[in-house]
Amino acid sequence: MTRYRPLFAFALLIVSSHPAFAEEEPVAVSVPFLAEAGKTVRYRLERTDTTQAMTDSAPSPGPTLSAESTFRVLEALPDGYRVSMTVDTANGTHPALKKVGVSDDAIANLSRLGEGSTVVYRTDQAGNPLQIENLDEARGELSRALGTMKDALGGSNMPAEARDVMSRTVDGMLRLYAGLTPAQATQVLMASEIQLFTLGGIELPEGQEAEFEQEVPSPVGGPPIKMKNRIWISSADDQQVVVELRSGIDPESAKASVQIVMDSLLKQHGGKIPEQARAAIENMENFSIADSVTTTLRRSDGWPDKVTSERKVTSGPVVKSQMRVFTRLD
């Protein structure tokens, strides 16, 4: 039987038939996620961000992060695991903050804020993070990080009006995170860890694809937008299995979501779209999200040896890209 347990609980899984397998069911490649209480695995994360306008000849560098973390299985449960993740080291750069006069020491302190912090969370049977248990502590870490950012911005040489806008933005982020449910907070606060384990526990014939859909929030506040996903095993041997995931926005779904927002605004404002909303809606004309994930799983235990993921978000004339590379250290 072909099986793939996607990260997203609401995903619709459709296994597509490959012509090569038309006559008989192929033997599935199975890489179960194996863990027992006390198991410890360490990873290094290298994350880089870039932004490129269509008029730019090359992308502009954004923030970078390098961090090493230890994952420890605390308990094996009937439907998953209890796991702790401790950030051992963290450092990074932030060109935009440096450009507005934030000191190197302030940026370094901001990058290191997570060092020593521990998140305890529950997973499914494939190791995917589902819900943070010590959420109050995690929110406290986030509050300290955002508070440090406000202090750093306050000491910068950016115009007072811009500092005020940034300060209000940080305050809005704090209010947003405070109102998230534990499950929602896990999606936000453990975004990198979700990328690390998203292709775990796979069972799929080599060369055969599986397809599923998921919903993501609309950036203009309309109904959720559908993303279409393809997953397949690109290679397998006795030591490792390489799994590929490619995802993209469904254009018709994005268009329908924007239309609902436009109709609502027109109705509320007498047939005219407010100026402050016009740019966001116009940028949705070519809005897209494209994800590419390559995961190398160790066959002996199903934990990733390496994960490379890239997300590109296009909105209007700007393309933002974030690359994450995880490397197993043991």
SERO-4910 file (N, C-alpha, C, O; in steps of 0.05 Angstrom, whole numbers):
BEGIN
 pado doro    nc1    nc2    nc3   cac1   cac2   cac3    cc1    cc2    cc3    oc1    oc2    oc3
  Met    A     17    -24      0      0      0      0     18     25      0     38     26     14
  Thr    A     10     44    -16     25     69    -17     15     87      5     -9     92      8
  Arg    A     33     98     21     25    116     43     44    139     46     69    135     44
  Tyr    A     34    163     50     50    185     58     35    202     77     13    211     71
  Arg    A     45    206    102     31    221    122     41    250    120     62    256    132
  Pro    A     28    268    106     37    295    104     36    309    131     21    301    149
  Leu    A     51    331    133     52    347    157     24    358    163     16    359    187
  Phe    A     10    367    143    -14    382    147    -38    363    151    -43    347    133
  Ala    A    -51    365    174    -73    346    180    -96    347    161   -110    328    157
  Phe    A    -99    371    148   -122    374    131   -115    368    101   -131    374     84
  Ala    A    -91    358     96    -82    353     69    -98    330     57   -105    311     70
  Leu    A   -105    333     31   -118    312     16    -97    297      0    -84    308    -17
  Leu    A    -94    271      6    -74    255     -7    -85    240    -31   -105    226    -29
  Ile    A    -73    244    -54    -81    230    -78    -57    217    -90    -38    231    -98
  Val    A    -55    191    -91    -32    177   -103    -36    175   -133    -56    163   -142
  Ser    A    -18    185   -148    -21    185   -177     -9    160   -189     12    151   -179
  Ser    A    -22    149   -209    -12    125   -222     10    132   -242      7    150   -258
  His    A     32    118   -240     54    122   -258     53    100   -279     48     77   -272
  Pro    A     56    106   -305     54     86   -326     71     62   -322     64     39   -329
  Ala    A     95     66   -309    113     43   -305    101     23   -286    110     -1   -285
  Phe    A     81     31   -269     70     13   -249     42      5   -257     26     -3   -239
  Ala    A     35      6   -282      7      1   -290     -1    -28   -287    -24    -34   -282
  Glu    A     18    -46   -290     11    -74   -290     11    -87   -263     -5   -105   -257
  Glu    A     29    -78   -245     30    -90   -219     38    -69   -198     52    -50   -204
  Glu    A     29    -74   -174     35    -56   -152     65    -58   -145     74    -80   -138
  Pro    A     80    -36   -145    108    -37   -139    113    -40   -109     95    -35    -93
  Val    A    136    -50   -102    143    -53    -74    150    -25    -62    166    -10    -73
  Ala    A    137    -18    -40    140      8    -28    167     10    -13    176     -9     -1
  Val    A    179     33    -15    202     40      2    192     51     28    178     72     28
  Ser    A    198     39     50    188     47     76    211     56     94    230     42     97
  Val    A    208     80    105    228     91    124    214    100    149    209    124    152
  Pro    A    207     82    167    193     90    191    210    108    209    235    104    210
  Phe    A    198    126    223    212    143    243    214    127    269    193    120    280
  Leu    A    238    122    278    242    106    302    255    123    324    275    136    320
  Ala    A    243    121    348    254    136    370    246    122    396    225    109    398
  Glu    A    264    124    416    258    113    442    266    134    463    283    151    457
  Ala    A    255    132    486    261    151    507    291    152    512    304    131    515
  Gly    A    302    175    512    331    179    516    347    184    490    370    192    491
  Lys    A    335    178    467    349    182    442    355    212    438    338    229    442
  Thr    A    380    218    430    388    246    426    400    249    398    417    233    390
  Val    A    392    270    384    402    276    357    407    306    356    391    322    365
  Arg    A    430    314    344    437    342    342    437    351    313    444    335    295
  Tyr    A    429    376    308    428    387    281    439    415    281    438    430    301
  Arg    A    451    422    258    459    450    252    439    461    231    434    448    211
  Leu    A    430    485    236    412    499    217    427    524    206    438    540    222
  Glu    A    428    526    180    438    550    167    415    562    151    405    549    132
  Arg    A    407    587    158    384    599    144    393    626    132    406    642    145
  Thr    A    385    630    107    392    655     93    367    666     79    351    651     68
  Asp    A    364    692     80    341    706     67    352    725     46    373    737     50
  Thr    A    337    727     24    344    747      3    318    760     -7    296    749     -5
  Thr    A    321    785    -18    299    799    -30    308    810    -56    330    822    -58
  Gln    A    292    807    -77    300    817   -103    276    830   -117    256    816   -122
  Ala    A    278    855   -124    258    869   -141    264    862   -170    287    855   -177
  Met    A    243    864   -186    247    856   -215    267    875   -229    277    867   -250
  Thr    A    271    898   -218    290    917   -230    319    912   -221    338    924   -231
  Asp    A    323    895   -200    349    890   -190    363    869   -207    351    850   -217
  Ser    A    389    872   -209    405    852   -224    413    828   -207    418    807   -218
  Ala    A    412    832   -181    419    810   -162    403    814   -137    395    836   -130
  Pro    A    397    792   -122    382    794    -97    398    809    -76    423    807    -75
  Ser    A    384    822    -58    396    836    -35    397    817    -11    376    804     -6
  Pro    A    419    815      3    421    797     25    403    806     48    401    830     54
  Gly    A    390    787     61    374    792     85    386    780    109    410    775    110
  Pro    A    371    774    130    381    763    154    392    735    150    383    720    132
  Thr    A    412    727    166    422    700    166    421    689    194    422    704    213
  Leu    A    420    663    197    421    650    223    436    624    221    432    608    203
  Ser    A    453    619    240    467    594    243    462    585    272    468    599    291
  Ala    A    451    561    275    444    551    302    448    521    303    445    506    284
  Glu    A    456    511    327    458    483    332    440    476    355    439    489    376
  Ser    A    424    454    351    404    446    371    406    417    377    414    400    360
  Thr    A    398    410    401    396    382    410    368    374    414    353    386    429
  Phe    A    360    352    400    333    340    403    335    316    421    352    298    416
  Arg    A    319    315    442    320    292    460    291    280    464    273    295    470
  Val    A    288    255    459    262    242    462    258    237    492    273    222    505
  Leu    A    237    249    503    231    246    531    213    222    537    216    209    558
  Glu    A    195    217    518    176    195    523    164    186    497    158    202    480
  Ala    A    160    160    494    146    149    472    117    145    479    111    132    499
  Leu    A     99    156    463     70    156    469     57    137    449     69    130    428
  Pro    A     32    129    454     18    111    435     15    123    407     15    109    387
  Asp    A     13    150    405      9    163    379     31    183    372     27    199    354
  Gly    A     54    181    385     76    199    378     97    199    400    103    179    413
  Tyr    A    108    223    405    130    226    424    128    253    439    115    272    429
  Arg    A    140    254    462    146    279    475    176    284    471    193    267    477
  Val    A    183    308    461    210    314    453    218    341    465    201    359    467
  Ser    A    243    344    472    253    371    480    274    379    459    289    363    448
  Met    A    274    405    453    294    416    435    307    439    449    294    459    457
  Thr    A    334    437    452    349    458    465    368    471    445    383    457    430
  Val    A    367    498    443    385    512    425    412    515    439    414    529    459
  Asp    A    432    502    428    459    502    441    474    527    434    486    540    451
  Thr    A    474    535    408    488    559    399    471    573    378    455    560    364
  Ala    A    473    599    376    459    614    356    474    640    350    484    653    368
  Asn    A    476    647    324    488    672    317    478    679    288    470    661    274
  Gly    A    480    704    281    470    711    255    477    740    248    491    754    262
  Thr    A    467    748    225    471    776    215    444    788    207    425    773    202
  His    A    443    814    206    418    827    198    425    853    183    426    875    196
  Pro    A    430    852    157    439    875    142    420    899    144    430    922    145
  Ala    A    394    894    144    375    917    145    378    932    171    377    957    171
  Leu    A    381    918    194    385    932    219    412    947    220    414    969    231
  Lys    A    432    934    209    459    947    208    458    972    191    471    992    197
  Lys    A    442    971    170    440    994    151    428   1018    165    435   1041    158
  Val    A    410   1014    184    397   1037    197    411   1044    223    400   1059    240
  Gly    A    435   1033    227    451   1042    249    450   1026    274    462   1034    295
  Val    A    437   1003    274    438    985    297    466    973    300    477    964    280
  Ser    A    477    974    324    504    966    328    508    936    324    489    920    327
  Asp    A    533    928    318    540    900    315    534    885    340    525    862    340
  Asp    A    540    897    363    536    883    389    506    878    393    498    857    403
  Ala    A    489    898    386    460    894    390    450    872    372    433    856    380
  Ile    A    459    871    347    451    850    328    460    823    338    445    804    337
  Ala    A    485    822    348    495    796    359    479    787    383    472    763    385
  Asn    A    472    806    400    456    799    424    428    789    415    417    770    427
  Leu    A    417    801    395    391    793    385    392    765    373    374    749    378
  Ser    A    414    759    359    417    733    346    420    711    367    412    688    363
  Arg    A    433    718    390    439    697    410    417    694    431    420    678    449
  Leu    A    395    708    428    374    707    449    363    680    454    356    673    477
  Gly    A    362    663    434    351    636    438    370    616    451    361    594    458
  Glu    A    395    623    453    414    604    464    406    594    492    399    610    509
  Gly    A    407    568    496    401    557    522    371    552    526    364    539    546
  Ser    A    354    561    508    325    558    512    317    529    504    329    517    487
  Thr    A    297    519    517    287    492    512    257    493    507    242    505    523
  Val    A    249    480    486    220    477    480    213    447    483    227    430    473
  Val    A    192    442    498    182    415    501    156    412    485    138    429    489
  Tyr    A    155    393    468    132    391    450    124    362    444    140    344    448
  Arg    A    100    358    434     90    332    426     92    330    396     89    349    382
  Thr    A     96    305    387     98    300    358     79    278    350     67    265    367
  Asp    A     75    275    324     61    252    314     81    229    312    104    231    321
  Gln    A     73    206    300     90    183    298    113    187    279    132    171    279
  Ala    A    112    208    262    134    213    243    153    235    253    171    243    239
  Gly    A    149    244    278    167    264    290    159    293    285    173    311    294
  Asn    A    136    297    271    128    325    265    118    339    290    101    328    304
  Pro    A    127    363    296    118    378    319     88    385    316     79    394    295
  Leu    A     73    379    337     44    384    337     36    406    357     20    423    350
  Gln    A     47    405    381     38    424    401     60    428    422     70    409    433
  Ile    A     67    453    427     86    460    448     73    457    476     51    466    480
  Glu    A     87    444    494     76    440    521     83    464    539     66    473    554
  Asn    A    108    474    537    116    496    554    112    523    539    132    538    535
  Leu    A     88    528    530     82    550    513     88    577    527     98    595    514
  Asp    A     82    579    552     87    605    566    116    612    566    124    635    562
  Glu    A    133    591    570    162    597    569    171    605    541    187    624    538
  Ala    A    160    591    520    167    598    492    158    627    486    172    642    473
  Arg    A    134    634    495    124    662    490    142    682    505    147    704    495
  Gly    A    152    674    529    169    692    543    195    697    528    205    719    528
  Glu    A    206    676    516    231    679    500    225    698    477    242    715    470
  Leu    A    202    694    464    195    711    441    192    740    450    201    758    436
  Ser    A    179    744    473    175    772    483    202    785    488    206    808    482
  Arg    A    221    770    500    247    781    505    261    788    479    275    809    477
  Ala    A    258    771    459    271    776    433    260    801    420    275    818    410
  Leu    A    234    803    420    221    827    408    227    852    424    230    874    413
  Gly    A    228    850    450    236    872    467    264    882    461    269    906    460
  Thr    A    282    863    457    310    870    450    311    883    423    327    902    418
  Met    A    294    874    404    293    887    378    283    916    380    294    933    367
  Lys    A    263    921    397    253    948    401    275    966    412    279    989    403
  Asp    A    290    955    431    312    971    443    333    977    422    344    999    421
  Ala    A    339    957    405    360    961    384    350    982    364    366    999    356
  Leu    A    325    981    357    314   1001    338    314   1029    350    319   1049    337
  Gly    A    308   1030    377    308   1055    390    335   1069    391    337   1093    392
  Gly    A    356   1052    389    383   1064    389    395   1067    362    418   1074    359
  Ser    A    378   1063    341    388   1066    314    386   1095    304    375   1112    318
  Asn    A    396   1100    280    395   1127    269    373   1130    248    373   1149    233
  Met    A    354   1111    248    332   1114    229    314   1137    237    313   1144    261
  Pro    A    299   1149    218    281   1172    225    262   1164    247    253   1141    249
  Ala    A    254   1183    263    236   1178    286    210   1166    277    199   1148    290
  Glu    A    199   1175    254    174   1164    244    177   1135    237    159   1119    243
  Ala    A    199   1127    225    204   1099    218    207   1082    243    197   1060    244
  Arg    A    221   1093    263    224   1078    289    197   1073    302    192   1052    313
  Asp    A    180   1094    300    153   1091    312    137   1069    297    123   1053    310
  Val    A    139   1068    271    125   1048    255    135   1020    263    119   1002    267
  Met    A    162   1017    264    173    991    271    165    983    300    160    959    305
  Ser    A    165   1002    318    157    996    346    128    986    347    123    967    361
  Arg    A    110    999    332     83    990    331     80    962    318     63    946    326
  Thr    A     97    957    298     97    931    286    104    909    306     92    888    306
  Val    A    125    914    321    134    895    341    112    890    362    107    868    370
  Asp    A     99    912    371     77    909    390     54    893    378     42    877    392
  Gly    A     49    896    352     28    881    339     35    851    338     18    834    341
  Met    A     61    845    334     70    817    334     66    805    361     58    782    363
  Leu    A     72    820    382     68    809    409     39    803    415     33    782    426
  Arg    A     21    820    406     -7    816    410    -17    791    394    -33    775    404
  Leu    A     -6    789    370    -14    766    353     -6    740    366    -22    721    368
  Tyr    A     20    738    375     29    713    386     15    707    412     11    683    419
  Ala    A      8    727    428     -6    723    453    -33    710    449    -43    695    466
  Gly    A    -45    715    425    -72    705    420    -73    678    405    -95    668    401
  Leu    A    -50    667    398    -49    642    384    -56    619    402    -48    618    425
  Thr    A    -70    599    391    -74    574    406    -48    559    407    -29    565    391
  Pro    A    -45    539    425    -20    523    426    -13    511    399     11    511    392
  Ala    A    -32    500    384    -26    488    358    -17    510    338      2    505    324
  Gln    A    -30    533    338    -22    554    320      6    565    327     22    570    310
  Ala    A     11    568    353     37    578    362     59    559    354     81    568    348
  Thr    A     53    533    355     73    514    346     81    518    317    104    516    310
  Gln    A     61    523    300     66    527    271     84    552    267    101    552    249
  Val    A     80    572    284     96    597    281    123    595    294    143    601    281
  Leu    A    124    586    319    149    586    334    168    564    327    192    565    332
  Met    A    157    542    315    174    519    307    174    515    277    175    493    267
  Ala    A    173    537    262    172    535    233    196    520    222    193    505    203
  Ser    A    219    525    233    243    512    222    242    482    229    249    465    212
  Glu    A    234    475    253    234    447    261    213    431    245    216    408    239
  Ile    A    191    445    238    171    432    221    183    425    194    177    404    183
  Gln    A    199    444    183    212    438    158    231    414    160    234    398    141
  Leu    A    244    411    183    263    389    187    249    362    186    260    343    175
  Phe    A    225    360    197    213    334    200    189    329    180    176    309    182
  Thr    A    184    348    162    160    346    147    158    322    128    136    314    121
  Leu    A    181    310    120    180    288    102    188    261    116    195    242    103
  Gly    A    185    261    142    192    236    157    169    216    155    147    222    148
  Gly    A    176    191    162    157    169    163    145    162    136    122    154    135
  Ile    A    160    165    115    149    160     88    147    131     81    164    114     89
  Glu    A    127    124     65    124     98     53    113    102     25     89    108     22
  Leu    A    129     99      5    121    105    -22    140     91    -42    164     90    -37
  Pro    A    129     79    -64    147     66    -83    166     86    -97    158    108   -103
  Glu    A    191     78   -100    210     95   -114    201    100   -142    193     82   -157
  Gly    A    201    126   -150    192    133   -177    163    140   -179    154    151   -200
  Gln    A    147    134   -159    118    140   -160    113    166   -144    125    170   -123
  Glu    A     95    182   -154     89    208   -141     63    206   -124     45    190   -130
  Ala    A     62    222   -103     37    226    -88     31    256    -90     49    272    -89
  Glu    A      6    263    -91     -3    291    -92    -22    297    -69    -38    280    -62
  Phe    A    -20    321    -58    -40    329    -38    -42    359    -39    -25    373    -49
  Glu    A    -64    369    -27    -70    397    -26    -70    406      3    -76    390     21
  Gln    A    -63    432      8    -65    443     34    -75    472     31    -75    483      9
  Glu    A    -84    484     52    -93    511     52    -74    529     68    -65    521     89
  Val    A    -68    552     57    -51    572     71    -66    598     73    -83    604     56
  Pro    A    -60    615     93    -74    640     97    -69    658     73    -48    659     61
  Ser    A    -90    674     66    -87    694     45    -74    719     56    -82    728     78
  Pro    A    -54    730     43    -40    754     53    -58    779     53    -50    799     65
  Val    A    -81    779     40    -98    802     40   -123    797     56   -142    812     55
  Gly    A   -123    775     72   -145    771     91   -169    757     80   -189    755     94
  Gly    A   -168    747     56   -191    732     45   -191    703     54   -176    696     72
  Pro    A   -208    687     41   -209    658     48   -182    646     42   -166    656     26
  Pro    A   -176    623     56   -150    609     51   -146    602     22   -164    599      7
  Ile    A   -120    601     14   -112    595    -13   -101    566    -14    -88    558      5
  Lys    A   -108    552    -35    -98    525    -38    -70    524    -49    -63    539    -67
  Met    A    -54    505    -38    -28    499    -49    -28    470    -58    -39    453    -45
  Lys    A    -17    465    -82    -15    438    -93     13    428    -89     33    442    -93
  Asn    A     15    403    -80     40    391    -72     45    364    -86     26    349    -91
  Arg    A     70    359    -93     78    333   -104    101    323    -87    119    338    -79
  Ile    A    101    297    -82    122    284    -66    131    258    -80    114    244    -90
  Trp    A    157    253    -80    167    228    -92    194    221    -80    208    238    -69
  Ile    A    201    195    -82    228    186    -74    246    186    -98    240    173   -118
  Ser    A    267    202    -97    284    205   -120    307    184   -120    317    177   -142
  Ser    A    315    174    -97    335    153    -96    334    138    -70    324    149    -50
  Ala    A    343    114    -69    343     98    -45    365     76    -47    369     64    -67
  Asp    A    378     72    -24    397     50    -22    395     39      7    376     45     21
  Asp    A    414     22     14    413     10     41    417     30     64    409     24     86
  Gln    A    429     53     58    436     72     79    417     95     81    410    104    102
  Gln    A    408    105     57    393    130     57    371    129     36    372    114     17
  Val    A    351    146     41    329    150     22    326    180     18    324    195     37
  Val    A    325    189     -7    322    218    -14    294    223    -23    284    210    -42
  Val    A    280    241     -9    252    248    -15    250    277    -24    263    294    -13
  Glu    A    234    281    -45    231    308    -56    202    317    -53    183    302    -55
  Leu    A    199    343    -47    173    356    -45    173    382    -61    191    398    -57
  Arg    A    153    386    -78    150    411    -93    122    421    -89    102    406    -91
  Ser    A    119    447    -83     93    458    -77     90    485    -91    109    499    -96
  Gly    A     65    491    -97     59    517   -110     30    525   -106     13    509   -102
  Ile    A     26    551   -106     -1    563   -103    -19    555   -127    -10    555   -150
  Asp    A    -44    549   -121    -64    545   -142    -74    572   -151    -87    586   -135
  Pro    A    -67    582   -175    -74    609   -184   -104    615   -182   -111    637   -175
  Glu    A   -120    596   -190   -149    601   -189   -159    605   -160   -176    622   -156
  Ser    A   -148    591   -142   -155    594   -114   -147    622   -104   -162    635    -89
  Ala    A   -123    631   -111   -113    657   -103   -131    679   -115   -138    698   -101
  Lys    A   -138    675   -140   -155    695   -154   -182    697   -141   -193    719   -137
  Ala    A   -194    674   -134   -220    674   -121   -219    687    -94   -238    702    -86
  Ser    A   -198    683    -78   -195    695    -52   -193    725    -54   -206    739    -38
  Val    A   -177    735    -73   -175    764    -77   -201    776    -86   -208    798    -77
  Gln    A   -216    762   -103   -241    773   -113   -261    777    -90   -276    796    -89
  Ile    A   -261    758    -71   -279    760    -48   -272    785    -32   -290    799    -22
  Val    A   -246    790    -28   -237    813    -13   -245    839    -28   -255    858    -15
  Met    A   -240    839    -54   -247    863    -69   -277    869    -68   -285    892    -65
  Asp    A   -293    848    -72   -322    852    -71   -331    864    -44   -348    881    -42
  Ser    A   -319    854    -22   -326    863      4   -318    892      8   -333    908     19
  Leu    A   -293    899     -1   -284    927      2   -301    946    -15   -308    968     -6
  Leu    A   -308    938    -39   -325    955    -56   -352    960    -43   -363    982    -45
  Lys    A   -363    939    -31   -389    942    -18   -387    960      6   -405    976     11
  Gln    A   -365    958     22   -362    974     46   -357   1003     40   -364   1021     56
  His    A   -343   1009     17   -334   1036     12   -346   1048    -13   -333   1064    -27
  Gly    A   -371   1041    -18   -386   1054    -39   -375   1051    -67   -375   1070    -83
  Gly    A   -364   1027    -73   -355   1022   -100   -326   1030   -105   -317   1028   -127
  Lys    A   -311   1039    -84   -283   1046    -87   -266   1031    -67   -273   1028    -44
  Ile    A   -243   1021    -77   -224   1007    -60   -207   1028    -45   -195   1045    -58
  Pro    A   -205   1026    -19   -188   1045     -4   -159   1045    -14   -148   1024    -21
  Glu    A   -147   1068    -14   -120   1071    -24   -100   1053    -10    -82   1042    -22
  Gln    A   -104   1051     17    -85   1035     33    -86   1005     26    -68    990     33
  Ala    A   -108    996     14   -111    968      7   -105    962    -22   -101    939    -30
  Arg    A   -103    983    -38   -100    980    -67    -74    965    -74    -74    947    -91
  Ala    A    -52    974    -62    -26    962    -70    -25    932    -63    -15    916    -79
  Ala    A    -35    925    -40    -35    897    -32    -51    880    -51    -43    858    -58
  Ile    A    -74    890    -60    -90    875    -78    -77    873   -106    -78    852   -119
  Glu    A    -65    895   -115    -52    895   -141    -28    875   -141    -23    862   -161
  Asn    A    -14    874   -118      8    855   -116     -1    826   -117     15    808   -124
  Met    A    -26    821   -112    -36    793   -113    -41    784   -141    -46    760   -145
  Glu    A    -39    801   -161    -43    793   -189    -22    772   -197    -28    755   -214
  Asn    A      2    774   -186     22    754   -193     33    740   -168     55    730   -167
  Phe    A     16    740   -147     24    728   -121     29    698   -125     13    684   -137
  Ser    A     51    688   -113     57    659   -114     74    651    -91     90    667    -81
  Ile    A     71    626    -83     89    614    -64    100    588    -76     84    572    -86
  Ala    A    125    585    -77    137    560    -88    156    548    -67    175    561    -59
  Asp    A    151    523    -60    168    509    -40    183    486    -54    172    472    -71
  Ser    A    207    483    -46    224    461    -55    238    449    -31    254    462    -18
  Val    A    233    423    -25    246    410     -2    258    384    -11    245    367    -24
  Thr    A    283    380     -4    297    354     -8    307    344     19    322    357     33
  Thr    A    297    320     26    304    308     51    318    281     47    309    264     32
  Thr    A    341    278     60    356    253     60    351    239     87    361    249    108
  Leu    A    337    217     87    330    202    112    350    180    116    358    166     97
  Arg    A    358    176    141    375    153    148    358    129    152    339    129    169
  Arg    A    363    108    138    345     84    139    345     70    166    326     57    173
  Ser    A    367     72    181    368     58    206    349     68    227    341     53    244
  Asp    A    342     94    226    324    105    246    303    124    235    285    133    250
  Gly    A    304    132    209    284    149    197    288    178    203    272    195    194
  Trp    A    309    186    219    314    214    224    329    226    201    345    212    188
  Pro    A    325    252    194    338    264    171    369    266    176    378    273    197
  Asp    A    384    260    155    412    266    154    417    294    144    435    308    153
  Lys    A    400    302    125    403    329    114    376    338    102    362    321     90
  Val    A    369    363    106    345    374     94    352    401     82    364    418     95
  Thr    A    345    405     56    349    431     43    321    440     34    308    427     18
  Ser    A    313    464     43    287    474     35    289    503     27    305    518     39
  Glu    A    274    510      7    273    538     -3    244    546     -8    229    531    -20
  Arg    A    237    569      2    211    581     -4    214    607    -18    229    625     -8
  Lys    A    201    610    -41    201    636    -55    173    647    -56    154    634    -64
  Val    A    171    672    -47    145    685    -46    147    709    -65    163    728    -61
  Thr    A    130    710    -86    128    732   -105    103    748    -99     81    737    -98
  Ser    A    107    774    -96     84    792    -91     90    818   -105    108    833    -97
  Gly    A     75    824   -126     81    848   -142    108    846   -155    115    826   -167
  Pro    A    125    867   -152    151    867   -165    173    855   -148    197    857   -155
  Val    A    166    842   -125    187    833   -106    185    803   -102    164    791   -100
  Val    A    209    790   -102    211    761    -96    228    758    -71    251    767    -70
  Lys    A    216    746    -50    231    740    -25    236    710    -24    219    694    -29
  Ser    A    261    704    -17    269    676    -15    281    670     12    296    686     23
  Gln    A    274    646     23    287    637     47    297    609     43    282    591     35
  Met    A    323    605     49    335    578     46    342    568     74    355    582     90
  Arg    A    335    543     79    342    530    104    358    504     97    349    488     81
  Val    A    380    500    110    396    475    107    401    464    135    414    476    152
  Phe    A    391    439    139    395    425    164    415    403    160    414    389    140
  Thr    A    434    400    178    454    379    176    456    364    202    459    376    223
  Arg    A    453    338    201    455    321    225    485    320    234    502    317    218
  Leu    A    489    324    260    516    327    270    528    301    282    552    300    288
  Asp    A    511    281    287    522    257    299    525    234    279    534    212    286
***
